[in-house]
Amino acid sequence: MLLQPYQPNELTFAWCYRVYFRWRTHRRKPNTALPNLSAEILGDLIKPYGIHLLELGTDAIDLRALVSLTPHESVSAAASKMKGRVSKWLTEQSPAEYAQHLARGYFAVTSGESTADAIDAYLDRQGEHHDYADRARPPIFVRTDVATPETESILQTDHAITRLRFHIVLATWGRRGIFGSVAAEAVSDRWLQLQSDLRLVLDKISFLPDHVHLAVTLHPAVDPASVVVSLMNAGQEIVWSEFDHDAIQAGVERLWQPSAYLGSFGDLTSNAISAYVARWERDLGG
């Protein structure tokens, strides 16, 4: 059977992708124009990039913005676009004030309707939610991985402090039941091997026969859509090479539906956010 890889332009997404950004002025020097940057002005500046402003707060040294992004946008690319537009606007408002308006580094975390704890509990309950838990051999596979210095190093950046977490859902072709525990574990193993290459950390994987939920943390340079495509293709290769009889028996043309759900979520308490911001200000804020 000819294996047809998935391409980014063929996928459709249902998504909620929200990121909270924070910048400081260069060397924390007050900028008289920055407090005048309104939500209406910034919204118009970034609208051509497909970035939707949800909330904004500014003062003479601080810019805080909550934005909605599309799945094909990386956080670092969005940060660069926003910073560029704001810096240009500040130069136009106060050309003689400073040559460099905003500090090089930035702080960014994802947010959403759910917290990390809620997502973790939801993925644990998939068997019960889909009435599999009472079966003698529930067709479900759940894997939780604890962060290590090695996995955390995948997410490190030189000029930003970020925590970017997503809930991804992939469904099999026609929602046919394909995965048993052995196939699910094999696909999970392959995905874990790709963490460094894909610049992500797989925090939790929850398989059912016809779909899979993932909780992942991404490097800011990676756009979620490309990650979804890579995971789809890697999973399809494993199933077709090692469990092709399951796919053939299910009568599927490809392993996955060409669609996905992508939802950002946050996992930081107020104290944790304060600690992240303090580290950002200390190491990168100048």
N, C-alpha and C positions, 0 to 999 in steps of 0.2 A: 504494500500500500504506500502511495506517495504521501509523505509527511509534509503538510503545508504549514509553514511557520506563521505565526501571527505577526501582523505589522501594526505599528502605532496608529496609522491613519484609518484602520478598519474598525477600531474599537469604539464603542459607545460607553459613556460613563454616567452613572448617577452619582453625584458627588456633593460633598460639603467640605470645603478646603479653606480653613481660616487660619491666619497667622497673625500673631501680635508681634510687631516690630518696635524696637526702641533704638534711637540714636542720641548721642550727645554732640554738642558743638566741639570743634577742634580745641583741644586743651581746655575745654570747659569755659571758654571765653563767652560771655553774654553776647548774643546777637539781637540787636534791636528789632530786626524785621521778623524773626522767627515767631514771636507771639501773634503776629498778624496773619500767619498762614492758616486760613480757615479750612474747614472740611470741604466747602464748596470749591475753593481754589485748588486744593490738593486733589480732590476728586476729578476735577477737569484735567489736571496735569497728567494723571496716571491712567485715565480712561482709555486713551489710544492703545495702551498696552494690554487691555483686557483685565486690568486690576481694578477691583471694585472696593472703594473705601467704605468701611462700616462705621468706624469711630476714629476720632482724632483728638489728641491733647498736645498742646505745645506751651512752652514758656521760653525764656531767653536762652536756655542751654539744653533743653530737652524736647525731643519729638517722640510721641508715642502714637502708633497707628495700628488699628485692627483692620485687616483687609481680607477679601475673598479672592482666591486664585483659581485658575483652571488646572486640571490634572496634568497638562503638558508644561506647566511653569514650575521651575525650581525656585526654592526660596532665595538662593544666592542671586539668581538672575532678576527676580522681582526686587530684591534689595538694591541691586545695582541700578535698575531703572528708576526706582523711587528716589534714591539718593541723588542720581544725576539730575532729575527734574527739579527736586527741591533745591539743590545747590545752584542750578541755573536761575531759578526764581529768586533766591536770596541775593545772588549777584546783581540781578536786575533791580532789586529793591534797595540794596546798599552796596554798590560796586566798590566803594573805597574802604569798606569796613574790614574785611579779611579776604585774603586770597583763597584760603581753605575754610569753608564754613562748617562742615560736619566732620566728626572724627572718622577715622578709617574703619573701625570696628562697629559691629552692631550686635544687638541681642534679639533673638527670635524664638518664639515657642508657638506650637500649634494649640488651637482651642477648638471646642465643639460642644455639642449637647451632652456628651458623655465624658466621664472621667476615666482614667486608666483602670481604677478598681472596678468600675461598672463594666467596662469592656472585658476585663479579665474574667469576671463572674459570668458574663453573658457567654463567652466562649466555653467556659466550663459546663454550662447548662445545655449545650446544643443537643446532646442525646435525649435529655428529658424534654426539651422544647419540641423535638420532632418525634416523640414517642418511641425512641429507640432504647431508652434506659432500662426498661423492664424485660428486654429480650435476654435469652440465655447467653448469647454472644453478641452484644451490641455492636453493630457495624459503625464504630466511631473510633477515632484516634486523636488524642489530644497530647500536645507536647509543649511544655513550658521550659524556656531556657533562661538561666540566670546570667545577668551581665557579668562579664569578666574584663580585666584590663585589656585583653586582646580585642574583644568585641567593641569595647568603648573606644579604643584607638581608631577604629574604622570611622567613627563619627567626628573625630577631632578636626578642627580648622585652625588656620593661622590668625584670622581676623574676625572671628565671630564666636559667640556663645549661643548654641542652639539646642533645642530639644523638640524634634519634629516627629510626631507619632501619628500613625494612621491605622485605621481598621479597613481591611480589604476583603471583599467577598468575591469569589470566583465560582461560577456554576458550570457543571458539565453540559455537554451538548444535549439540548432537549431535556435537560434535568433528568437524564438517565442515571440509574444507579451503577456506578463503575467501581468505586473505591471500597476495598476491604482494608483491614488494618495493615496487612503486609504491603500492599501497594501504596497506601497512605504514608507509611513509615519510609518507604523507599523514596518517594517524592520529597518528603520532608528532609531526609538525609541529603538529597541532592541540593535542595534549596539552601540548607545550612552551609554546604560547601561553597556556595556562591556568594556568601555574605560580603567578603572582602572585595570581590570583583564588582559586585553591584552597589557597594558602599551603603549597605544597610545592615541592620541587626534585626533578626527575627525573634521577637519576644515570646510569641505564642502562636501555635498552629492548631486548628481544630477542624478535623475532617469528618464529613458525613458522606454517605455513598454518592450523593449528587451535587455536593458543593463543599467549599472549604472557606473558613474564616481565618484571617491572619491579623495579628497585631505586630506592626513593624515600626522601627525607628530609622529615619533616613538621614543621610548626610545632606547638608543644604544645597550642594551642587547637583543633586540628583532630582529629576522630576518624577513624580509618582507614576505617570503614564508609562514611562520607559521601564520602570521597575515591574509594573504589572505585566507588560509584554514579555520581559525576560523570564519572569516566574512562570507564565503560561507556557512558553516554549520549552523551558527546562523540564517542567512537569510532563508535558506531552511527549518529549523524547524518552523519558523514563518509562512511561506507560506503554508506549509503542514498542520499546525495545525489550521490556521485561514482563509486561502484562498485556500484551496485544490480544490475547484470547478474551480477556475481560472486556476490552473495548469492542472487539468484533461481536461478542455475544450481546453487548448492549446495543449494537447497531448504530454506532455514532460515526459521523464523517470526520470529526475532529474531537479532541478531548474537551475543549471548553467552548462555551458560548462566547461570541466575540463582543463581550460586554463585561463590565465590572462595577461594583460599588466601591467608592472611596470616601471614607469619612475621617476627617482629622479629629483628634481629641487631645486633651491636655492631661498631664499627670503631675502637675506641680501645685503644692499648697502655697499659701501666701509666704510662709517662711522659706520654702524652697525657692520660690521666685526671687525673694529678697537676696538669698545666697547666690543665685545665678547672676543677678544684676550686680551684686557687690564684686563678684569675680570679674565680670565684664568690665566694670568701671576700673578695677585695679589693674587688670592685665591689658585691656584693649581700648579702654575709653578715651585715652589721650590721642 
